[in-house]
């Protein structure tokens, strides 16, 4: 009679419960890949791709690059 388990009394795992090996694998991955820094594009190449040649003089390009860096 009591051999059947009522679904209300069965224990289910919490959805946030994770495997310790999965946490360790994630930690190793983050250690290897998580601290990558995004390289800033070279400003001169960005300007040469964006604006037509001859639009800015070399001095103007240098001044703009200095402004963007600061």
Buried (B, 14 or more C-beta within 10 A) or exposed (E): EEEEEEEEEEEEEEEEEEEEEEEEEEEEEEEEEEEEEEEEEEBEEEBBEEEEEEEBEEEEBEEBBEEEEE
